[in-house]
């Protein structure tokens, strides 16, 4: 479930005092748990976060002022300072809040946005934007660029539609290649990491749909969760495997060759899990974010490892690292495409954090040693 009501309800059972106490404990433990932590306060919450693929550690974020001010999309460099005049590199006016921002894999100077009216807009970092033909009729979060075909984009929305686009950046136009009607609201949609014509869609009815981008009907459907599937991701090293996350607070691993039963169900979050992304640097490592204020890093190679009774009480063996720095639900996060173990995350209280777990915390001596703390 990805609506404003869900955001407002989260955390009602946890007092502000408890959250504040947890944050102070987390800050005290940062030197042991992290190689680097940096925190900045955005002027408004961002519903989305994505690193740009460059050496400057720039990232895409948005504003969600709920109508108090005109909405914007921003390119930021968090390490430049604590104030917006320092860290905001570029800003662009946007019609309503941007639920998602995703840069084009064929040309990162362009990025797509998705707003509550169902409009998909293409921006150029050098200036200018254009809106794709109005095809969705409702709020949308699913947005993914084809890693193989330049300019091909897929979107999914609450209107149950998956739309496949061909975007021409030079002509500033977009063409609808296909519309796939699914039985329920689409929360996320992603391209396969190996097949240039396969996409996966996560739906509010708890089902996953595997589709050929040029066909009208899914080629595979299976029930993944009892509640809505909020996000999903193909394993880049084993593309027959996908990870799904749900409002039921669980994570599922699935083999698309035999999806009748999950490979494994992972527990560790205490509220709806909203996003999942595999590490671009390490086999079998992925991360999830949740309405419980946490980002968790998982290692599937540890599934089934023996544990002491004390460790078993704390967490399942595949839970590698829990980032507890946020004091509000986490809206989005991303792995840095160039720097291993570097992640960025944004939460509903305006906070953006950039962080690297310590080598001891994740058991990897190659964890980069970066300038450390600014919180």
C-alpha positions in Angstrom: 0.0 0.0 0.0 1.6 3.3 -1.1 -0.8 6.1 -0.2 -1.0 9.1 2.1 -3.2 7.3 4.6 -0.6 4.6 5.1 2.1 7.2 5.6 0.0 9.0 8.3 -0.8 5.7 10.2 2.7 4.5 10.5 4.5 4.8 13.8 1.3 5.5 15.8 2.2 2.7 18.2 5.7 4.1 18.9 6.0 7.2 21.1 8.2 10.1 20.1 10.1 9.6 23.3 11.0 6.0 22.4 12.0 7.0 18.9 14.2 9.8 20.3 15.9 7.5 22.7 16.6 4.9 20.0 18.1 7.7 17.9 20.5 8.8 20.7 21.6 5.2 21.2 22.2 4.8 17.5 24.3 8.0 17.4 26.4 6.8 20.3 27.1 3.5 18.5 27.8 5.1 15.1 31.7 4.9 15.4 31.5 1.1 15.8 28.7 0.4 13.3 29.7 2.7 10.4 32.6 3.6 8.2 30.8 6.8 7.3 27.5 8.6 8.2 26.3 11.9 7.0 22.9 13.5 7.6 21.3 16.5 6.0 17.8 18.0 6.5 15.9 18.7 3.3 13.4 21.6 3.2 10.6 19.1 2.5 10.3 15.3 2.6 11.4 13.5 -0.5 9.4 10.4 -1.6 12.2 9.2 -3.8 16.0 8.9 -3.9 18.4 7.7 -6.6 22.2 8.2 -6.9 23.4 9.4 -10.3 26.1 7.4 -11.9 29.0 9.8 -11.6 32.0 10.4 -9.4 30.5 13.5 -7.8 28.0 11.5 -5.6 25.0 13.5 -6.9 21.5 12.2 -6.2 17.9 12.8 -7.4 15.3 13.8 -4.8 12.0 15.5 -4.8 9.9 17.8 -2.6 6.6 16.9 -0.9 5.2 20.1 0.6 1.6 18.9 0.4 0.7 22.1 -1.5 2.4 24.5 0.9 4.9 25.5 -1.9 5.3 24.6 -5.6 6.9 21.2 -5.8 10.4 20.6 -7.2 12.8 17.9 -8.2 16.3 18.4 -7.1 19.8 17.2 -7.9 21.8 17.3 -4.6 25.3 16.5 -3.4 24.9 15.7 0.3 28.6 16.0 1.1 28.7 19.7 0.2 27.1 20.9 3.4 24.1 21.0 5.7 22.2 23.9 4.1 20.3 23.8 0.8 22.3 26.6 -0.7 25.3 24.3 -0.3 24.0 20.8 -1.3 21.4 21.7 -4.0 23.1 21.5 -7.3 20.1 22.0 -9.6 16.3 22.4 -9.1 13.4 22.1 -11.4 9.7 23.0 -11.0 7.4 20.0 -11.0 3.6 19.6 -11.3 2.6 18.2 -7.9 5.0 15.9 -5.9 7.2 13.4 -7.7 6.5 9.9 -6.4 9.5 8.5 -8.3 12.5 9.9 -10.1 14.6 7.5 -12.2 17.5 8.5 -14.6 17.7 7.0 -18.1 20.2 4.2 -18.2 21.2 5.1 -21.8 21.7 8.8 -21.0 21.8 9.8 -17.3 21.4 13.5 -18.3 17.7 12.6 -18.7 15.4 11.4 -15.9 11.7 10.5 -15.6 9.2 11.4 -12.9 5.8 10.1 -11.9 3.2 12.2 -10.2 -0.2 11.7 -8.4 -2.2 12.5 -11.6 -0.5 9.7 -13.5 1.7 12.0 -15.5 5.1 10.8 -16.6 7.5 13.7 -17.3 11.0 13.6 -18.8 13.6 16.2 -17.6 17.0 17.1 -18.9 19.6 18.1 -16.4 20.8 20.6 -19.0 17.3 22.2 -18.9 13.8 21.6 -20.3 11.2 19.0 -19.8 8.3 17.4 -21.6 5.2 15.4 -20.5 4.5 12.0 -22.1 1.0 11.5 -23.6 -1.5 11.2 -20.7 -2.2 7.4 -20.5 -2.4 6.7 -16.8 -5.5 8.0 -14.9 -4.2 7.6 -11.4 -1.4 7.9 -8.9 1.8 6.0 -9.9 5.0 4.7 -8.3 6.3 2.1 -10.8 9.0 3.5 -13.1 11.9 1.7 -14.7 14.2 2.2 -17.7 15.1 -0.6 -20.1 18.8 -1.5 -19.6 19.1 -2.7 -23.2 17.1 -0.4 -25.4 17.8 3.3 -25.2 14.8 5.5 -24.4 12.4 2.6 -23.5 10.6 3.1 -20.3 7.9 1.3 -18.4 5.4 2.7 -15.8 2.8 1.2 -13.5 0.1 2.9 -11.5 -3.0 2.6 -9.3 -5.2 2.4 -12.5 -3.9 -1.2 -12.9 -2.1 -0.3 -16.1 1.5 -1.0 -17.1 2.5 1.3 -19.9 5.5 0.7 -22.2 7.0 3.9 -23.7 9.5 4.8 -26.4 11.0 8.2 -25.5 12.8 10.3 -28.1 15.0 12.7 -26.1 16.0 14.8 -29.1 12.4 15.3 -30.4 11.0 15.7 -26.8 8.3 13.1 -27.5 7.1 9.8 -26.2 5.2 7.0 -27.9 3.0 4.4 -26.2 4.3 1.0 -27.4 1.9 -1.1 -25.3 -0.6 -1.0 -22.4 -1.0 -4.0 -20.3 -4.1 -4.2 -18.1 -3.6 -6.0 -14.8 -6.3 -7.0 -12.3 -5.2 -4.7 -9.5 -3.2 -1.5 -8.6 0.4 -1.7 -9.8 2.8 -0.6 -7.0 6.1 -1.3 -8.8 7.4 -2.5 -12.2 10.9 -3.4 -13.2 12.8 -4.7 -16.2 14.5 -8.0 -16.3 18.3 -7.8 -15.9 18.8 -10.2 -18.8 15.8 -10.2 -21.1 15.1 -7.0 -23.0 11.5 -7.8 -23.4 10.5 -9.0 -19.9 9.2 -7.0 -17.0 7.8 -7.8 -13.6 4.9 -6.0 -11.9 4.1 -5.9 -8.2 0.4 -5.5 -7.4 -1.8 -4.6 -4.5 -3.6 -7.9 -4.6 -0.4 -9.7 -3.4 0.4 -11.1 -6.9 3.4 -10.7 -9.2 2.9 -10.6 -12.9 5.7 -11.4 -15.4 5.0 -9.8 -18.8 6.4 -9.6 -22.3 6.5 -5.9 -23.0 4.7 -6.3 -26.3 2.0 -8.7 -25.2 -1.4 -7.8 -23.8 -1.5 -10.5 -21.1 1.0 -11.6 -18.5 2.9 -14.8 -19.3 3.2 -15.8 -15.6 1.3 -14.9 -12.5 1.8 -16.1 -8.9 0.7 -15.1 -5.4 3.6 -13.8 -3.5 2.1 -12.3 -0.3 -1.2 -12.1 1.6 -1.1 -8.3 1.4 0.1 -5.9 -1.3 3.4 -6.4 -3.0 5.0 -2.9 -2.8 8.3 -3.5 -4.6 10.3 -6.2 -6.4 13.7 -6.7 -8.0 15.5 -9.2 -10.2 18.7 -10.6 -8.8 21.3 -9.2 -11.3 23.6 -12.3 -10.8 20.8 -14.9 -10.9 18.0 -13.4 -13.1 15.6 -16.3 -12.5 15.4 -15.1 -8.9 13.4 -12.1 -7.7 12.9 -10.5 -4.3 9.5 -9.2 -3.3 8.5 -7.0 -0.3 5.0 -6.5 1.1 2.8 -4.6 3.4 2.7 -7.8 5.5 6.3 -6.9 6.7 7.9 -9.9 5.0 10.4 -10.3 2.1 10.0 -13.2 -0.3 12.6 -14.9 -2.6 11.2 -16.6 -5.7 12.5 -18.8 -8.5 10.6 -17.8 -11.6 11.0 -21.3 -13.0 9.0 -22.7 -10.1 7.0 -19.9 -8.4 4.4 -22.0 -6.8 6.4 -21.9 -3.5 8.8 -19.3 -2.3 12.5 -20.1 -2.0 12.6 -18.4 1.4 10.6 -15.9 3.5 12.6 -13.3 5.5 11.5 -11.5 8.6 13.0 -8.6 10.4 11.0 -5.5 9.6 8.1 -4.6 12.0 5.9 -2.7 9.5 5.2 -2.5 5.8 8.3 -3.0 3.6 8.2 -0.5 0.8 11.4 -0.9 -1.4 13.9 -3.6 -2.3 17.1 -3.3 -4.3 20.0 -5.7 -5.0 23.6 -4.5 -4.4 25.3 -3.7 -7.7 28.6 -4.8 -6.2 28.1 -8.0 -4.2 26.5 -11.3 -5.1 23.5 -12.2 -3.0 23.3 -8.9 -1.1 20.2 -6.7 -1.2 18.6 -4.1 1.0 15.0 -3.2 2.0 13.4 -0.1 3.5 10.3 0.0 5.6 7.7 2.1 7.4 9.4 0.9 10.6 12.1 3.6 10.0 14.7 1.0 9.1 16.8 0.0 6.1 18.1 -3.6 6.4 20.9 -5.2 4.4 20.4 -9.0 3.8 22.9 -11.7 2.7 21.2 -14.7 1.2 24.3 -16.8 1.5 23.7 -16.8 5.3 20.3 -18.4 5.0 20.2 -21.5 7.2 23.5 -20.7 9.1 23.7 -22.0 12.6 23.2 -19.5 15.4 23.6 -19.4 19.1 20.3 -19.2 21.0 21.1 -15.6 21.8 21.8 -14.6 18.2 18.6 -16.4 17.1 16.6 -14.3 19.5 18.0 -11.1 17.9 17.5 -11.8 14.2 17.6 -14.4 11.4 21.1 -15.3 10.2 20.6 -13.6 6.8 20.0 -10.2 8.4 23.4 -8.7 7.8 23.0 -5.0 8.9 20.2 -2.8 10.2 20.4 0.9 9.6 18.6 2.5 12.5 19.4 6.2 11.9 16.0 7.4 10.7 13.3 8.5 13.1 10.4 8.4 10.6 9.3 5.9 7.8 11.9 5.5 5.1 10.5 6.6 1.7 13.3 5.4 -0.6 16.9 4.4 -0.7 19.6 3.5 -3.2 23.0 1.7 -3.5 25.7 3.9 -4.9 26.6 2.6 -8.4 30.3 3.2 -8.0 31.2 3.0 -4.3 30.6 -0.4 -2.7 28.5 -0.4 0.5 27.6 3.3 0.2 23.8 3.9 0.5 21.6 6.9 0.6 18.1 7.0 2.2 15.4 9.5 2.7 12.6 9.6 5.3 9.3 11.3 5.9 10.7 13.8 8.4 12.9 15.5 5.7 16.1 13.7 6.7 18.5 12.4 4.0 21.3 10.1 5.2 24.4 8.8 3.4 26.0 5.9 5.1 28.5 3.1 4.8 28.5 0.2 7.3 31.8 -0.6 9.0 33.9 -3.5 7.7 33.3 -5.3 11.1 29.6 -4.9 10.8 29.3 -6.5 7.4 32.4 -8.8 7.5 34.1 -7.2 4.5 37.6 -5.8 4.9 37.2 -4.0 1.5 34.6 -1.5 2.9 35.8 1.9 1.7 37.3 4.2 4.3 35.6 7.5 3.8 35.4 10.8 5.7 33.3 9.8 8.6 30.7 11.5 10.7 28.5 14.5 10.3 25.3 14.0 12.3 
